[in-house]
């Protein structure tokens, strides 16, 4: 499909890549083979030091739906996604991570849902977790249905790479917040901003994405990022004057960070 000024994509898929040479081809393939084809795939390479860019450039030559650009230094996920949004032509923004796999009907299902439900601004879905070998080992536990402000402020109830959003709503909250507190929690902050503004978020009771969380993903994040996440949650909770019991969710990242690495896999498997 060839885009022109008169023919614009319905969906802009935004993806930030950093050193994902092992999985990026699988992620791109899962997008280019979607049953819904009226989209553009906007990829930002966030100053990778591996072969990620070389792999992406081969796809650019094969499919003109791909828009590819590189950061001149590592800017982080939130900034990279905002730069993708600046280039987006579609009325819907779909997220995709560079190591996940979208099932073939994901865009078709999410697009049709937003078209049929004008009051919904963000639609997400359920997903299954896969390891380094693409083996499914568990369902990602989130609830289906509407996501309220209190749902969003307690903990992430939306799997970021599963969502499709109305671009005008995303722009109205100034996209992703870029600061030290959102370095590893840009999605939490976005859902809080959107639900705070009254926008409706809905999770479909359908598995449409394979979410990669292998052994590397099970390693504990640097504790400083957990501290930042806890501070971000506390800030939102304090500003919104939530009941005291909800503050317990702010310290969860700190508690999880204290779990020994040997037990982290067990924790991930049962949560």
N, C-alpha and C positions, 0 to 999 in steps of 0.2 A: 504494500500500500504506500502511495507517495503522497506526502502531505504538501499542501499548498496553502496560500493565504485564504482561499475560499473553502478548503476542506480541512477541518481541524479535528484532532482526536477527541473523543469523548472522555477518555481517561488518560491522565498523566501518571505514570508509575515512577516513583522516586526511590533511588537506591544509592547509598553511600558505600564505598568499598575501601577497605584498608587491609592489605596483605591477606587476601583470601584466594590466592591462586588455586588452592586445592578444590574449592567448591564453587567458584564464581561461574564456571561454565554450566554447571547443573542448575544454578539459580536462573541464569539468563535463558537457558533452554526451556525451563518451566514457564517462563513468561511468554516467550515467542511462540509457544505451542498452545496458548490459551484458546478456548473455543470462541471467546469474544476477542476480535482482532483489531477493533478501532481504538487503538491506544498508541501512546508514545512511551518509550522507556528512557528516562533521564538518569544517567549514571554519573556520579561524581567520584573520581578517584582521589581519596584524601591523602595524597602524598605517599602512596605505597612504595615499599622498597623491594617487593618481589615481582613476579611476572604478571600480576593482575592486569595492569594496563595493556600489556601485549595481547593478552587473551581477549580483553574487551575490544580492542581495536580490530581484531579479526572479525568479530561479530558486527561491528559498525560497517565494515565493507560488504557484509552479506545482507543486512536489513536496515533500510533507511528510516525505520521507526525509532532507531536508537539515537539519542542525543548524548554525546560523551564529552566531558570536560575534566580537567585536573586542577586540583589546588596546588599552589606553588609552595605551600607548607602544610603541615598537618593542622587542621582547624577543628577537628572533632565532629561528632555525628550531628549535633543540632545545627551548627553553622553550615555544614555540607548539605543537609536536607533543606535548609532555608534557601541556599543557592540553587538547589534543584527546583524549588517552588517558584523562584523568580523566573525561571525559564518555562514553566508549565503552561501549556495551551488548553488543556482539558478542563472541563467543568468539575470533574472529580479527580481527587488525588488518591492514588493507591500506594501504600507502603510495601516495600519488599526489602528483605535483608539479603546480603550477598552470599549467605551460606545456607539459606532455606530453600524449600521447594514448594511452589504453589501447585495445587492440584489443577488439572486442565479446565475445570468449570468455575474456578474461583471468581474471576472477573465477571463472568456472565451472571452468576448468582448474586453477587454483591451489587452489581450495576442495576439489575432488575429490581432488587429490593429498594434501592434508593429512588429509582424512578417511580415505583409504586407507593412509596411512603415519603411524601414530601416533608413531613414533620421530623424525620430522622436525619441527623447531620453526619453522624459517624456510624458505620456498620462494621462490626468485626465478626469473627467466627471462632469456632473451636479448632484445635489443632492437636497433632500428635507429635511427640518428641522422637527424634531420630539421633543415632550416634554417628561416629565418624564414618561408618560403613553403610549409612542410610537405613539401618535396621531400626524399626519402630520398637520402643521399649516401654512407652506409657502414654496415656492421654494427658494433655496439659489441663489441669483442673481449674476451670473458670465456669461461672454460671452463665446460662443463656438468658436472654431477655433484656429488659431495660437496665441501664447503669445510671444510678442516681448520683448526685453530688456527694452524698455520704458514702456511697459505694466507692467512688473514685478517690475520695480523700483518705479513706482508711488504707487501701492498698490497690495495686494495679489490678483491675478487673478486665482489662482489654489487652490482648496480645498485640503489641505494636505492629509487627509485620503482617498481621492479618487484615488491617483496616483499609477501608475506602472512605474518603471524606469529601464533603462538598468544599470546593476550593474557596468560595466566597466566605464561608464560615471560618476556615483556617486562617485566611487573611485578616478577618475581623478581630482575631485574638493575637495578631502579629506573629503567626507561625510559632516556631519553637523558641522558647526562651533560652538565651545563651548567657550563662554565668557559672560560677564555680559550683553552685549547689545542684545544677542540672546536668553535670558532666556525665552521670550514669543514670539520670532519672528524668530525661527530657520528656518521656512519654507520660509519666506520672503528672508532671507539671501541666502538660497540654490537656489531659483529661480533666484536671481540676479547673483550668481556665475555661474550658468549653462548658462543662456542666454548671459552673458558677454563673456563666452568662445565660444559662437556661437552654442551651443546646441539648438535644436528645441523642443519646448513644444507645445502640442496640447490638447485642451479641446473638448471632444466629446459632441455632442448635445443630450445626452442620460442620463437619470437619472439612476444611478447604485448604489447609496448609500443613506441611511437615516442618516442624521447628527443630533446628539442629542445636542440640545441647549434649554434646558428647563428654568425654572425660576431661577435655580442656575446659569446657563450660562448667564442669562441676568443681573446678578449683576455686577456692575462695577469692573473691575480688579483694583488691587492696582495701585495707580497713579504712583508709582515709576517704574512699568513695562511699563506704557505708556510713561514715560519720556525716558526710555531706548530704546523703539521702535522708538520714534521720533529721538533720537540720531543716531540710526542705519541707519534710512532712510536718515538723513542729511549726514552721513558719505559717504554712497553710492552716493548720489547726488553730493556732493562736489567733490569726487574723480573722478566721471565721467563727471564733468563739464556740467551738464544738464541745459536746459533753466531755467531761474529764475521762470517762472510760475509753474514749476513742484515742486518747493520747498514747495508749499502750501500743498502738500500731506504729507509732513513730520510733519506738525503741526496738522494734522487731529486727530491722537490718543489723543493729549492733549485736543483738543476741545471736542471730544466725552467724554473724562473723566470728563468733567465739567457738562455733562447733568445730572440732578437730577435722582435718582433711579426711581422715580415715572414715569418719561418720557422715561426711557431706553427701556421699552417693546414696546412703540409706535415707537421709533426710529428703533429698531430691525425689527419691522414688516413691515416697509416701505422702508428700504434701498435696 
